[in-house]
Amino acid sequence: LVLLPEIALSEEWSKRFQTYFGCDAFIWHSKQTKQQKSRILRSLLTGEPCVIVGARSAVLLPFKNLKLIICDEEHDSSYKQEDGPKYHARDMAIYKAKCTNAICALVSASPSLESLFNINHKKVKIHRLDNQFHPTELPEISIIDMNTSKPSSKSWITKIIYDTTIKVLKNKGQVLFFLNRRGYAPTKICSNCHAAVQCQNCAVNLVYHKKINRLICHHCSSFYEPKQICKMCSSEKFVSIGIGLERLQEEVERLFPGYKSQIFSSDTLKSKKNKKNLIDNIFNHETNILIGSQIIGKSFHFPNLKLVNIIDGDSSLFSPDFRAMEKTYQLLQQVAGRSGREGERGEVLIQTHNPQHPIFQSIKKQDREEFVLMELSRREQNKLPPYSKIALLQFIHPNFPELRKICIEVLEISQKNKLSILGPTPSLIPYKKNHYQENFYFKEQNYTLLRDKIGIIKSQLTPKNIRFLNIDIDPLSIA
């Protein structure tokens, strides 16, 4: 079983597998037909020798003779199922390997802190690849201080990036502009009262997608007409604030005329045909400039990519989530790793307003150990995972007064049983898909204590209120 973080990677991976081993792998993901899934299930149930490559749901398949599990990009948050039944495919892969006496190999260029913690405690055996597949030096990484190297008022690209990009393009190399924001502009505000346009179902700002001329909520997928009337002052004039991939593409096409650019994101990779054309254009050198979101940092290999420009290195750095630094470091390291994978040494330029931040200094020196030690020390001091276990008890209800009554009941149960509970606190998005959300947290040394505390809450909570409870062990984000 080979687990991949994105469905988009499965086709390319299968081609490489066919090249190396001379046989085809079965591909398993949600978009496969019933007939294709039936064929795979027959092979598994009869114990027929085979290789399955798939997204996280593949770990749930009924293997009869499983001997090896490979979890590629094991640090990736896509392995966590957060809707419906909650599970982490990487952790399930480890448990499945233990139950079937199989080998489980976790693969990553930037391992999760949980895996590094387990290595330090001799729970996991580590094998290091000290050299790249192709005998090329790691890319040279430079940090651009946006406080001193400011672009013009109508631009997001500094002169240093412009000059370096022109040089690479003239030498027939490909360039990646990385920005982890889909759409054209992340916010539209009223030009009169400055109120943001928000989704009717969620407490989030709508994102403007210029190519389809629609405002979209990235949480409930609702579409809205671009012409809106301000609910605060009834004005019809709005201004787009911030930059998304589509807006970045406009600037790239203005600054580098004559060079073909393509957006590489989950929006453009939805269609199988579109994805094939996109990747073929890159490999055939018909595309000169790639404009990508986080999906481009996930195992894609572009031999002629010589320069990576990270436009906003700070975008995820100051999230209230305690894992924000780890996620930012992994993302930047993975994206930087796309540069110079074959031939000449590549370059990486990172624009930031915080050049002295430890993350950027560590990435520049390409010293991951320094960052890991610093982050593990911070986690240990604050008794955060992997030094403790956390359970999220989220109550989701369409009626806010009723939700508050449930929260008061949980607090009363906790006080009566002397349970140390954190909360209630609203979610980072307190109102989503027409429901209000309030969070409680348990933090303990092991899963047994967590299970006992959750059991007490569930056993004493009014039965009709249990259906509003959503439990997540080891939540990916706490914000």
C-alpha positions, 0 to 999 in steps of 0.5 A, spaced: 500 500 500 502 506 497 499 512 501 499 519 497 497 526 500 493 528 494 489 524 488 493 529 483 499 525 484 497 518 483 497 518 475 504 521 475 506 516 481 503 510 477 507 512 471 514 512 475 512 505 478 511 502 471 517 505 469 521 502 474 518 495 476 514 494 469 507 493 472 501 497 473 499 499 480 491 499 482 489 507 483 484 508 489 481 514 491 474 517 491 473 519 484 474 512 481 468 508 478 464 503 481 467 498 476 474 500 478 473 499 485 470 492 485 476 490 481 481 492 486 476 489 492 476 482 488 484 482 488 484 484 495 479 479 498 482 473 494 489 475 496 492 476 489 499 480 489 498 487 487 500 494 489 495 499 491 496 507 490 491 511 493 489 517 498 488 517 505 481 512 504 486 507 501 488 505 508 481 502 510 481 497 504 480 490 506 487 487 505 488 479 506 496 479 505 499 486 507 506 486 507 508 493 506 505 500 507 509 506 504 506 513 507 509 518 502 510 526 505 508 523 512 507 530 515 502 532 510 495 535 513 491 532 508 492 525 511 487 527 516 480 526 515 476 532 519 469 531 516 465 525 518 469 519 521 475 523 524 482 519 523 489 520 521 491 515 515 498 516 517 497 513 524 492 508 522 497 505 517 502 505 523 497 501 527 495 497 521 502 495 519 503 493 527 496 488 526 498 485 520 506 484 522 507 488 516 513 494 515 510 501 515 515 506 511 514 514 513 517 518 507 518 525 508 523 531 506 521 535 512 518 529 517 512 531 522 515 533 529 511 527 532 515 522 528 521 526 530 519 525 537 518 518 536 525 517 533 528 520 539 524 515 543 527 509 539 519 508 537 521 509 530 528 507 526 530 512 521 534 512 515 537 518 512 538 520 504 544 524 505 544 526 497 539 528 492 536 523 487 540 527 481 547 529 483 545 537 484 547 541 490 541 544 494 538 550 492 541 557 494 536 560 499 535 568 499 531 572 504 528 579 501 527 584 507 520 587 504 521 593 509 527 595 505 526 592 498 519 595 497 515 594 491 511 599 488 504 601 490 501 597 485 506 591 485 507 585 490 514 583 486 520 586 488 526 588 483 530 583 486 525 577 484 524 581 477 531 581 475 533 574 477 526 571 474 528 575 467 535 572 468 532 565 469 527 566 463 532 568 458 537 562 460 531 557 458 529 555 465 522 555 468 520 559 474 515 558 480 511 564 483 508 561 490 503 564 493 498 560 498 491 563 496 486 561 491 482 566 487 483 573 485 483 577 492 481 574 499 477 580 501 472 585 498 470 591 502 465 596 501 469 603 499 464 607 503 464 604 510 470 598 509 465 593 511 467 586 508 463 582 504 461 575 508 458 569 506 451 568 509 452 561 511 459 562 515 463 567 518 468 568 513 470 573 508 468 571 501 474 570 496 473 573 489 475 569 483 475 573 477 476 567 472 469 565 473 467 572 476 464 569 482 465 570 490 466 564 493 466 561 500 472 556 501 468 553 507 461 551 504 462 552 497 457 557 496 457 562 490 455 569 490 454 574 484 460 579 484 455 585 484 453 586 492 450 591 496 453 593 502 449 591 508 451 596 513 451 602 508 447 600 502 453 602 497 454 598 491 462 600 490 467 595 493 474 594 492 478 588 492 483 587 498 490 583 498 492 578 492 490 571 490 493 567 485 489 570 479 491 577 481 499 574 481 498 571 474 496 578 472 502 582 475 506 576 472 503 577 465 504 584 465 512 584 468 514 578 463 510 579 456 511 573 451 512 568 457 507 563 458 504 562 465 499 557 468 496 557 475 497 550 478 492 549 484 486 545 486 482 549 482 486 548 476 487 540 477 480 538 478 479 536 471 483 530 469 484 532 462 486 539 465 491 536 469 494 532 464 495 538 459 498 542 465 503 537 467 505 536 459 505 543 458 510 544 463 514 538 461 514 540 454 517 547 456 511 550 453 510 553 460 515 558 462 512 561 469 508 556 474 504 560 479 502 555 484 499 554 491 501 549 496 499 543 492 505 544 488 510 542 494 507 535 494 512 531 490 512 534 483 518 533 480 519 539 474 526 538 471 527 545 468 525 549 474 530 553 476 527 559 480 522 559 486 519 565 488 515 565 495 511 572 494 508 572 502 513 568 506 509 570 512 502 568 510 501 562 515 506 564 520 502 568 525 496 563 525 493 562 533 494 555 532 500 552 536 502 548 529 503 554 525 511 554 525 511 547 524 506 547 518 510 554 515 517 551 515 514 544 512 511 548 507 516 553 505 522 547 505 517 543 500 516 548 496 523 550 496 525 543 494 522 544 487 528 548 485 534 545 481 532 538 482 536 536 475 542 540 472 544 546 475 543 549 482 537 552 483 535 558 487 529 560 492 527 567 493 523 568 499 519 575 501 518 577 508 517 582 513 520 578 518 527 576 515 530 575 522 524 570 524 528 563 526 524 560 521 527 564 515 534 563 518 533 556 519 531 555 512 536 560 509 542 555 512 538 549 510 539 547 518 532 543 519 535 540 526 536 547 529 528 549 527 526 542 530 530 543 537 527 550 538 520 547 536 520 541 540 523 545 546 517 550 546 512 544 545 515 541 551 515 547 555 508 549 554 506 541 555 503 541 547 504 535 543 508 531 542 509 531 549 502 531 551 495 528 548 489 533 546 482 531 545 477 537 542 470 536 544 466 541 539 459 542 540 455 544 533 448 547 534 444 551 529 441 555 535 446 559 539 442 560 546 441 552 546 449 551 544 450 556 550 446 551 555 449 545 553 456 548 554 454 550 561 452 543 562 459 541 560 462 545 565 457 543 571 459 536 569 466 538 569 466 541 576 462 536 579 467 530 577 473 535 578 475 534 571 480 539 568 477 542 562 479 548 557 473 552 554 468 553 552 471 558 546 469 559 540 472 556 534 476 560 529 470 560 525 465 561 530 459 560 525 460 555 519 455 552 514 449 555 518 451 552 525 455 555 531 461 552 534 464 552 541 470 548 543 472 544 549 479 541 550 482 536 554 490 535 555 493 529 558 499 525 558 496 519 555 490 517 551 487 512 556 486 519 561 483 522 555 478 516 554 476 516 561 474 524 561 471 523 555 467 517 557 465 521 563 462 527 559 458 523 554 455 518 560 452 524 564 451 529 558 443 529 557 442 524 551 439 529 546 445 533 546 450 528 545 448 528 537 451 535 537 458 533 540 464 532 535 470 529 538 477 529 535 483 526 538 489 529 536 486 535 532 491 538 527 489 545 529 487 548 535 485 555 534 
